[in-house]
Amino acid sequence: MKGMYSRLPHFVIIKNERITINTDFRIFIDFENEMQGNNQKEAIKKALMRFYPAFFVIYKRNLILEAIDKFIWFYRCGKVEEEKKKKIGKNSSLQVYSYKHDDLYIWGTFYQLYKLDLTQDYIHWWKFRAMWLTIPENAVYSKIKRYRSYVGKDKELLELQEAYRLPITEKDIADKLRRDKIYELLK
């Protein structure tokens, strides 16, 4: 099993064949952003096409299901089970970060902490995730994520929470419209 203590993968094995992959972190950031939209099937297809330079060969050889499994394995940094998410109070189900809307904070954090320019530097997805998961608590961006997940009555923290609130996503809007429509039908 691969881990962070050995050479990071730049290929996967599908049907006993070594398939080259694109490991750049941007693919997975784009994937997460697009999965928040309404067309998740298109988001997956787009991510697979970017992840596998030989996507059409894989598709023609009917290896797409195994290719999806390998993509998920890689996305999870070689972990078989999905990482357990830290729960922070009652708002743990709220989204506390957005690669799209927090781009300036994320860029600044990575440059300040790691001297990496996310607009130019190549970073393997697994390295990016390791750095992402270990952003120090005293970093400005960590504080912003804590404000967003705050549960309590402290006026100052509630004002900070409101100031850093993420915009509602297309998916949130669609879900609300769907719920409203169901509610109307049940009246």
C-alpha positions as protocol buffer text, in pm:
chain_id: "A"
residue {
  index: 1
  type: MET
  ca { x: 0 y: 0 z: 0 }
}
residue {
  index: 2
  type: LYS
  ca { x: 132 y: 341 z: -96 }
}
residue {
  index: 3
  type: GLY
  ca { x: 165 y: 609 z: 165 }
}
residue {
  index: 4
  type: MET
  ca { x: 336 y: 937 z: 224 }
}
residue {
  index: 5
  type: TYR
  ca { x: 660 y: 758 z: 318 }
}
residue {
  index: 6
  type: SER
  ca { x: 722 y: 610 z: -25 }
}
residue {
  index: 7
  type: ARG
  ca { x: 727 y: 746 z: -374 }
}
residue {
  index: 8
  type: LEU
  ca { x: 394 y: 903 z: -459 }
}
residue {
  index: 9
  type: PRO
  ca { x: 201 y: 740 z: -743 }
}
residue {
  index: 10
  type: HIS
  ca { x: 196 y: 883 z: -1094 }
}
residue {
  index: 11
  type: PHE
  ca { x: 17 y: 583 z: -1240 }
}
residue {
  index: 12
  type: VAL
  ca { x: -251 y: 328 z: -1147 }
}
residue {
  index: 13
  type: ILE
  ca { x: -289 y: -35 z: -1243 }
}
residue {
  index: 14
  type: ILE
  ca { x: -601 y: -124 z: -1441 }
}
residue {
  index: 15
  type: LYS
  ca { x: -640 y: -480 z: -1571 }
}
residue {
  index: 16
  type: ASN
  ca { x: -270 y: -545 z: -1499 }
}
residue {
  index: 17
  type: GLU
  ca { x: -171 y: -245 z: -1710 }
}
residue {
  index: 18
  type: ARG
  ca { x: 13 y: 61 z: -1587 }
}
residue {
  index: 19
  type: ILE
  ca { x: -195 y: 370 z: -1671 }
}
residue {
  index: 20
  type: THR
  ca { x: -38 y: 716 z: -1639 }
}
residue {
  index: 21
  type: ILE
  ca { x: -238 y: 970 z: -1439 }
}
residue {
  index: 22
  type: ASN
  ca { x: -229 y: 1345 z: -1395 }
}
residue {
  index: 23
  type: THR
  ca { x: -167 y: 1407 z: -1024 }
}
residue {
  index: 24
  type: ASP
  ca { x: -189 y: 1787 z: -1017 }
}
residue {
  index: 25
  type: PHE
  ca { x: -395 y: 1923 z: -726 }
}
residue {
  index: 26
  type: ARG
  ca { x: -593 y: 2155 z: -957 }
}
residue {
  index: 27
  type: ILE
  ca { x: -783 y: 1861 z: -1106 }
}
residue {
  index: 28
  type: PHE
  ca { x: -926 y: 1772 z: -766 }
}
residue {
  index: 29
  type: ILE
  ca { x: -1003 y: 2129 z: -665 }
}
residue {
  index: 30
  type: ASP
  ca { x: -1194 y: 2172 z: -991 }
}
residue {
  index: 31
  type: PHE
  ca { x: -1364 y: 1837 z: -931 }
}
residue {
  index: 32
  type: GLU
  ca { x: -1484 y: 1942 z: -583 }
}
residue {
  index: 33
  type: ASN
  ca { x: -1604 y: 2278 z: -715 }
}
residue {
  index: 34
  type: GLU
  ca { x: -1796 y: 2121 z: -1003 }
}
residue {
  index: 35
  type: MET
  ca { x: -1949 y: 1851 z: -781 }
}
residue {
  index: 36
  type: GLN
  ca { x: -2128 y: 2132 z: -596 }
}
residue {
  index: 37
  type: GLY
  ca { x: -2311 y: 2225 z: -917 }
}
residue {
  index: 38
  type: ASN
  ca { x: -2619 y: 2065 z: -1067 }
}
residue {
  index: 39
  type: ASN
  ca { x: -2448 y: 1837 z: -1321 }
}
residue {
  index: 40
  type: GLN
  ca { x: -2243 y: 1593 z: -1116 }
}
residue {
  index: 41
  type: LYS
  ca { x: -2227 y: 1335 z: -1394 }
}
residue {
  index: 42
  type: GLU
  ca { x: -2058 y: 1590 z: -1619 }
}
residue {
  index: 43
  type: ALA
  ca { x: -1824 y: 1691 z: -1334 }
}
residue {
  index: 44
  type: ILE
  ca { x: -1711 y: 1329 z: -1293 }
}
residue {
  index: 45
  type: LYS
  ca { x: -1659 y: 1282 z: -1667 }
}
residue {
  index: 46
  type: LYS
  ca { x: -1456 y: 1602 z: -1690 }
}
residue {
  index: 47
  type: ALA
  ca { x: -1238 y: 1503 z: -1392 }
}
residue {
  index: 48
  type: LEU
  ca { x: -1174 y: 1156 z: -1536 }
}
residue {
  index: 49
  type: MET
  ca { x: -1075 y: 1306 z: -1870 }
}
residue {
  index: 50
  type: ARG
  ca { x: -822 y: 1532 z: -1699 }
}
residue {
  index: 51
  type: PHE
  ca { x: -698 y: 1263 z: -1458 }
}
residue {
  index: 52
  type: TYR
  ca { x: -639 y: 1002 z: -1729 }
}
residue {
  index: 53
  type: PRO
  ca { x: -447 y: 1137 z: -2029 }
}
residue {
  index: 54
  type: ALA
  ca { x: -551 y: 812 z: -2207 }
}
residue {
  index: 55
  type: PHE
  ca { x: -917 y: 846 z: -2106 }
}
residue {
  index: 56
  type: PHE
  ca { x: -1058 y: 757 z: -2448 }
}
residue {
  index: 57
  type: VAL
  ca { x: -848 y: 441 z: -2466 }
}
residue {
  index: 58
  type: ILE
  ca { x: -980 y: 340 z: -2123 }
}
residue {
  index: 59
  type: TYR
  ca { x: -1334 y: 418 z: -2233 }
}
residue {
  index: 60
  type: LYS
  ca { x: -1306 y: 224 z: -2561 }
}
residue {
  index: 61
  type: ARG
  ca { x: -1164 y: -79 z: -2378 }
}
residue {
  index: 62
  type: ASN
  ca { x: -1463 y: -72 z: -2139 }
}
residue {
  index: 63
  type: LEU
  ca { x: -1245 y: -16 z: -1830 }
}
residue {
  index: 64
  type: ILE
  ca { x: -1435 y: 285 z: -1705 }
}
residue {
  index: 65
  type: LEU
  ca { x: -1570 y: 129 z: -1381 }
}
residue {
  index: 66
  type: GLU
  ca { x: -1226 y: 24 z: -1265 }
}
residue {
  index: 67
  type: ALA
  ca { x: -1090 y: 363 z: -1376 }
}
residue {
  index: 68
  type: ILE
  ca { x: -1351 y: 534 z: -1156 }
}
residue {
  index: 69
  type: ASP
  ca { x: -1252 y: 315 z: -860 }
}
residue {
  index: 70
  type: LYS
  ca { x: -885 y: 410 z: -909 }
}
residue {
  index: 71
  type: PHE
  ca { x: -979 y: 778 z: -937 }
}
residue {
  index: 72
  type: ILE
  ca { x: -1166 y: 759 z: -605 }
}
residue {
  index: 73
  type: TRP
  ca { x: -875 y: 572 z: -445 }
}
residue {
  index: 74
  type: PHE
  ca { x: -638 y: 843 z: -564 }
}
residue {
  index: 75
  type: TYR
  ca { x: -873 y: 1125 z: -458 }
}
residue {
  index: 76
  type: ARG
  ca { x: -876 y: 974 z: -107 }
}
residue {
  index: 77
  type: CYS
  ca { x: -495 y: 973 z: -108 }
}
residue {
  index: 78
  type: GLY
  ca { x: -471 y: 596 z: -121 }
}
residue {
  index: 79
  type: LYS
  ca { x: -701 y: 546 z: 175 }
}
residue {
  index: 80
  type: VAL
  ca { x: -957 y: 269 z: 136 }
}
residue {
  index: 81
  type: GLU
  ca { x: -1214 y: 431 z: 363 }
}
residue {
  index: 82
  type: GLU
  ca { x: -1306 y: 795 z: 339 }
}
residue {
  index: 83
  type: GLU
  ca { x: -1140 y: 1013 z: 599 }
}
residue {
  index: 84
  type: LYS
  ca { x: -1350 y: 1073 z: 905 }
}
residue {
  index: 85
  type: LYS
  ca { x: -1438 y: 1438 z: 910 }
}
residue {
  index: 86
  type: LYS
  ca { x: -1377 y: 1634 z: 1229 }
}
residue {
  index: 87
  type: LYS
  ca { x: -1702 y: 1742 z: 1385 }
}
residue {
  index: 88
  type: ILE
  ca { x: -1706 y: 2095 z: 1515 }
}
residue {
  index: 89
  type: GLY
  ca { x: -2021 y: 2153 z: 1717 }
}
residue {
  index: 90
  type: LYS
  ca { x: -2369 y: 2139 z: 1571 }
}
residue {
  index: 91
  type: ASN
  ca { x: -2270 y: 2315 z: 1248 }
}
residue {
  index: 92
  type: SER
  ca { x: -2035 y: 2035 z: 1139 }
}
residue {
  index: 93
  type: SER
  ca { x: -2254 y: 1966 z: 835 }
}
residue {
  index: 94
  type: LEU
  ca { x: -2212 y: 2323 z: 712 }
}
residue {
  index: 95
  type: GLN
  ca { x: -1958 y: 2389 z: 443 }
}
residue {
  index: 96
  type: VAL
  ca { x: -1675 y: 2582 z: 606 }
}
residue {
  index: 97
  type: TYR
  ca { x: -1450 y: 2623 z: 302 }
}
residue {
  index: 98
  type: SER
  ca { x: -1478 y: 2677 z: -69 }
}
residue {
  index: 99
  type: TYR
  ca { x: -1182 y: 2648 z: -302 }
}
residue {
  index: 100
  type: LYS
  ca { x: -1366 y: 2880 z: -538 }
}
residue {
  index: 101
  type: HIS
  ca { x: -1464 y: 3158 z: -299 }
}
residue {
  index: 102
  type: ASP
  ca { x: -1168 y: 3133 z: -64 }
}
residue {
  index: 103
  type: ASP
  ca { x: -902 y: 3132 z: -334 }
}
residue {
  index: 104
  type: LEU
  ca { x: -721 y: 3441 z: -204 }
}
residue {
  index: 105
  type: TYR
  ca { x: -707 y: 3308 z: 152 }
}
residue {
  index: 106
  type: ILE
  ca { x: -594 y: 2965 z: 34 }
}
residue {
  index: 107
  type: TRP
  ca { x: -329 y: 3107 z: -199 }
}
residue {
  index: 108
  type: GLY
  ca { x: -203 y: 3337 z: 77 }
}
residue {
  index: 109
  type: THR
  ca { x: -193 y: 3056 z: 330 }
}
residue {
  index: 110
  type: PHE
  ca { x: 6 y: 2823 z: 104 }
}
residue {
  index: 111
  type: TYR
  ca { x: 246 y: 3097 z: 5 }
}
residue {
  index: 112
  type: GLN
  ca { x: 298 y: 3216 z: 361 }
}
residue {
  index: 113
  type: LEU
  ca { x: 338 y: 2869 z: 514 }
}
residue {
  index: 114
  type: TYR
  ca { x: 500 y: 2669 z: 234 }
}
residue {
  index: 115
  type: LYS
  ca { x: 633 y: 2928 z: -12 }
}
residue {
  index: 116
  type: LEU
  ca { x: 424 y: 2763 z: -285 }
}
residue {
  index: 117
  type: ASP
  ca { x: 258 y: 2966 z: -558 }
}
residue {
  index: 118
  type: LEU
  ca { x: -64 y: 2778 z: -629 }
}
residue {
  index: 119
  type: THR
  ca { x: -101 y: 2964 z: -959 }
}
residue {
  index: 120
  type: GLN
  ca { x: 227 y: 2825 z: -1092 }
}
residue {
  index: 121
  type: ASP
  ca { x: 371 y: 2541 z: -886 }
}
residue {
  index: 122
  type: TYR
  ca { x: 292 y: 2178 z: -955 }
}
residue {
  index: 123
  type: ILE
  ca { x: 187 y: 1997 z: -638 }
}
residue {
  index: 124
  type: HIS
  ca { x: 93 y: 1630 z: -622 }
}
residue {
  index: 125
  type: TRP
  ca { x: -264 y: 1597 z: -488 }
}
residue {
  index: 126
  type: TRP
  ca { x: -151 y: 1386 z: -191 }
}
residue {
  index: 127
  type: LYS
  ca { x: 105 y: 1650 z: -87 }
}
residue {
  index: 128
  type: PHE
  ca { x: -153 y: 1925 z: -127 }
}
residue {
  index: 129
  type: ARG
  ca { x: -401 y: 1735 z: 96 }
}
residue {
  index: 130
  type: ALA
  ca { x: -135 y: 1673 z: 361 }
}
residue {
  index: 131
  type: MET
  ca { x: -51 y: 2043 z: 370 }
}
residue {
  index: 132
  type: TRP
  ca { x: -423 y: 2137 z: 363 }
}
residue {
  index: 133
  type: LEU
  ca { x: -504 y: 1912 z: 659 }
}
residue {
  index: 134
  type: THR
  ca { x: -220 y: 2055 z: 867 }
}
residue {
  index: 135
  type: ILE
  ca { x: -276 y: 2428 z: 822 }
}
residue {
  index: 136
  type: PRO
  ca { x: -202 y: 2562 z: 1171 }
}
residue {
  index: 137
  type: GLU
  ca { x: -490 y: 2674 z: 1393 }
}
residue {
  index: 138
  type: ASN
  ca { x: -343 y: 3026 z: 1421 }
}
residue {
  index: 139
  type: ALA
  ca { x: -347 y: 3080 z: 1042 }
}
residue {
  index: 140
  type: VAL
  ca { x: -599 y: 3339 z: 925 }
}
residue {
  index: 141
  type: TYR
  ca { x: -772 y: 3084 z: 704 }
}
residue {
  index: 142
  type: SER
  ca { x: -815 y: 2839 z: 992 }
}
residue {
  index: 143
  type: LYS
  ca { x: -977 y: 3115 z: 1194 }
}
residue {
  index: 144
  type: ILE
  ca { x: -1218 y: 3191 z: 908 }
}
residue {
  index: 145
  type: LYS
  ca { x: -1322 y: 2826 z: 891 }
}
residue {
  index: 146
  type: ARG
  ca { x: -1381 y: 2828 z: 1268 }
}
residue {
  index: 147
  type: TYR
  ca { x: -1599 y: 3139 z: 1241 }
}
residue {
  index: 148
  type: ARG
  ca { x: -1809 y: 2967 z: 977 }
}
residue {
  index: 149
  type: SER
  ca { x: -1865 y: 2664 z: 1199 }
}
residue {
  index: 150
  type: TYR
  ca { x: -1930 y: 2862 z: 1518 }
}
residue {
  index: 151
  type: VAL
  ca { x: -2230 y: 2761 z: 1728 }
}
residue {
  index: 152
  type: GLY
  ca { x: -2307 y: 2998 z: 2009 }
}
residue {
  index: 153
  type: LYS
  ca { x: -2436 y: 3339 z: 2109 }
}
residue {
  index: 154
  type: ASP
  ca { x: -2122 y: 3551 z: 2124 }
}
residue {
  index: 155
  type: LYS
  ca { x: -2216 y: 3864 z: 1927 }
}
residue {
  index: 156
  type: GLU
  ca { x: -1864 y: 3931 z: 1798 }
}
residue {
  index: 157
  type: LEU
  ca { x: -1819 y: 3574 z: 1674 }
}
residue {
  index: 158
  type: LEU
  ca { x: -2165 y: 3578 z: 1513 }
}
residue {
  index: 159
  type: GLU
  ca { x: -2070 y: 3900 z: 1330 }
}
residue {
  index: 160
  type: LEU
  ca { x: -1747 y: 3737 z: 1211 }
}
residue {
  index: 161
  type: GLN
  ca { x: -1945 y: 3432 z: 1103 }
}
residue {
  index: 162
  type: GLU
  ca { x: -2175 y: 3654 z: 897 }
}
residue {
  index: 163
  type: ALA
  ca { x: -1882 y: 3849 z: 751 }
}
residue {
  index: 164
  type: TYR
  ca { x: -1714 y: 3529 z: 627 }
}
residue {
  index: 165
  type: ARG
  ca { x: -2029 y: 3338 z: 529 }
}
residue {
  index: 166
  type: LEU
  ca { x: -1998 y: 3147 z: 201 }
}
residue {
  index: 167
  type: PRO
  ca { x: -2241 y: 3228 z: -77 }
}
residue {
  index: 168
  type: ILE
  ca { x: -2517 y: 2979 z: -139 }
}
residue {
  index: 169
  type: THR
  ca { x: -2426 y: 2726 z: -411 }
}
residue {
  index: 170
  type: GLU
  ca { x: -2636 y: 2634 z: -713 }
}
residue {
  index: 171
  type: LYS
  ca { x: -2695 y: 2296 z: -554 }
}
residue {
  index: 172
  type: ASP
  ca { x: -2824 y: 2458 z: -231 }
}
residue {
  index: 173
  type: ILE
  ca { x: -3064 y: 2670 z: -434 }
}
residue {
  index: 174
  type: ALA
  ca { x: -3185 y: 2368 z: -635 }
}
residue {
  index: 175
  type: ASP
  ca { x: -3232 y: 2164 z: -316 }
}
residue {
  index: 176
  type: LYS
  ca { x: -3432 y: 2444 z: -155 }
}
residue {
  index: 177
  type: LEU
  ca { x: -3652 y: 2482 z: -464 }
}
residue {
  index: 178
  type: ARG
  ca { x: -3710 y: 2105 z: -468 }
}
residue {
  index: 179
  type: ARG
  ca { x: -3803 y: 2105 z: -98 }
}
residue {
  index: 180
  type: ASP
  ca { x: -4033 y: 2405 z: -145 }
}
residue {
  index: 181
  type: LYS
  ca { x: -4205 y: 2231 z: -437 }
}
residue {
  index: 182
  type: ILE
  ca { x: -4258 y: 1914 z: -231 }
}
residue {
  index: 183
  type: TYR
  ca { x: -4389 y: 2122 z: 57 }
}
residue {
  index: 184
  type: GLU
  ca { x: -4639 y: 2295 z: -175 }
}
residue {
  index: 185
  type: LEU
  ca { x: -4761 y: 1960 z: -309 }
}
residue {
  index: 186
  type: LEU
  ca { x: -4814 y: 1829 z: 44 }
}
residue {
  index: 187
  type: LYS
  ca { x: -5033 y: 2124 z: 151 }
}
